[in-house]
């Protein structure tokens, strides 16, 4: 297990689909989908999580949009980036909310990012993440690298165009049930062709997650798979 700190700044897997990033520009702290954060729990590697400069939410499900976890890392100047259905449920100043939708480019105080579609296209999953909800994934231009957090999604047609971006890191769900399973996720990783692919959104859903990790590594041939150690 490892954390991806070999490319400069820290990238930490907080568990499930939750990640934190340190931006060298201004030493900013970013979170994506903070959920079940470890602050205040016994036996942790950190006593307290750093407060967020920007919080990114991909969609409205409780394990991605957790108001109690947002409060753990919120400060007066925190900006919350999310889809409109999420933002309407958050009680902070509207000036600190940025509404996003798929296939758009954004800039927050010099930090540039874009959004991607995130939805299900498998018949058995269509009700979990409908395309017309306009939920998102994110692509960050962070410390000279391009990092993709897919959100909750199947292997959708739009992912094939990501190969043209020469992504440095792609973070994608592999757990099945609500998103791509390991076979579908490997096909997506091979289409995206990021330098590094990091799986997420699977350990809580599968008791045999170590077997899934090994299968994913064996099936991905166009990218290096890095299995992160969860912070908690």
N, C-alpha and C positions, 0 to 999 in steps of 0.2 A: 504494500500500500504506500501511497505517496501523496504529497500535496504539490500542486503545480506552482513552484516558486522559482523554477529554473529559467523562466522567461523574464524575470525582473520583479514585478510586483507580486503580491500574494494573491492567490485564488483559493478560496476555502469552501469546501463542501460542508454545509451545515446540516445536511441530511435531506432526504427526499428530493425535492426540486429547488431547495434553498441554497443560495450561494452568496458569498460576500467577495468583493473585489476592492483592492486598494489602487487608487489612481495616483500615479506619481505626480501628476499635474495638480499642485495645490494640496497634495496628501488627502484627497477626498476618499470617503468610504461609501461604497455602493452595495446595496443588497437587492437580490432578485428573489421574489416569492418567499419572504421570511415566514417560517412556520415551525412551531415547536422548538423555538430557539433555546439554546442551552443555558442562557444567563440565569444564575441563581440555583442551578442544579448541582448536586454534589458530585465529586469525582471528575470534574471537567478539566480540560486543558487550559481553559481561560476562566477567570473569575467573573469578568463582565465583558459583554460585547461592546464594541465601539459604536457610538451613535452614528446614525446615517446622515450623509449629505443628500443622497438620492435613494429612494426606494422604488423599485420597479416591480409591478405586479402584472402577471401574464393574463390572468382570468379570475373569475369570481368564485371558484370552488374553495371550500374552507381550508383545504390543505395547501393553498397557494395564496389566498387572501385571508389572513388572520389578523383581525384588528388588535387582539391582545398581544400578538407578537410585534406588530407595528409599533405599539406603544412602548415596548421595551427598548427600541432603538431610535425613537423619535426625539428630535430636539426642535427648538423654535424655528430654525432655518431649514429644516428638512423639506425637500421637495418630493412629492409622491407622483409617480408616473404610472398611469393605469388606463384601462378602458373606461368608458363613461359609466357603465353599469357598476363598476367598482367605486369610482370616485364619488358617486352620489351617496354612497353609504359611509363615507369617511368625513368626520367632523373636524376638519381643519380649514384654515383660511383658503378661499378659492384661489388666491394668488400663489399658493403653494401646491396647487394641483395642475398637472399637465395631462390632458386627455389625449390618448393615442388610438390609432386604428391601423389596420394592416397596410403594408406597402408605402410607408411614409418615412421621411427623414426629419430628424429633430436636432436641436442644438440647445443645451442648457448650460449657460455660462461657459461656453467653449467646449463642453463635452458633447461630442457628436455620436448619435446612434440612429439606427433605423429599426423599423418593425417588419415582421414577416407574418403571414397568415399561420394560424395554428388551429387545426380542426381535425375531426375524424372523417374518413371516407369509407371505412369498412361498415357494411350494413349492420353488424351487431353492435356497433359503437356510436352510431350516428346521433343518438340522443345525449351522449355525454358531452361532446364538444361540437355543437352544430356550426357549420360554416357561417351561417347568417348571424351568429353572435359577434362576429368580428373580433374574436380573441386573438392574442398575438404571441409571437416570440420576439426576441430582441437580438440585434447585431450591434455590438459595441466596438468603436474604434478606441482602444484602450492601450496606452503606453506603446504606441506603434504597432499594435497587434489587432487583428480582427477576431472577435469572439462572438460566437452564436449560441444563445440559449433558446432552445426550441419551444419552450412551454409544453403544454400537453397537446400532442398531435399524433396523427398517423403519418406514414410515409406518403406525403402528398406531392402532387405534380410540381408545385412551386419550389420544392427542395432541389430539384434537378438543376435549377439555375444558380444555386449557391456555389457550384463548382467554379463558376466564373469569378467569384470574389476571392479565391485563393485564401480561404479562411485558415487562421492559425489554430483555432480551437473550436470544435463543435461539441456542445453539451446537449445530449438528446435522451429522451425517455426510452426505456427498453422493457418495462415491466409487464406489458400486455394488459388485458382487461379494459383499461380506460384509454390506453395509448398503444403505440406499436409494441409488438412483442419482440423478443430477441432476434428472430429471423428477419422480421420486417425492418427492425432498427439497423441491423447489419447492412441490409440492402440500401437503406437511406444513407448510412455512413459511407458506403462505397460509392454512392452517387455524389455526395457532397464533397468528398476528397479533401477534407481538412487535414492539416498536418497532424493534429492530435484530435482524437475523439474521446470524450468522457461520458460514460453512461450515468444516468440518474433515474429517479422515479421507479425503483424496482425493489429495493430491499424490504420496504414495508409491505410489499405486495406478494413476496415470494420467500418462503422459508428456505428454499434451495438456491438462494441468490448466488452462492459461490459457483455452483454449476452453471448458472446463467452467465456469470462474468466470464468463465472459461469458454463457454460456447460463443459468446460475443467476440472475444479476442480471436478465436479460431476463424470466425466467419468474416471478419473485417480485414480486407486485404489492401485497401487503398489509403489507409490511415493508420497511425499508431494509436492503439487503445491504451489509455491510462486509467487505471482504477484508483480512484481517490479514497483516502481514509476519511470517514465522516468525523467532524469535530467532536460529536457527542458519542 
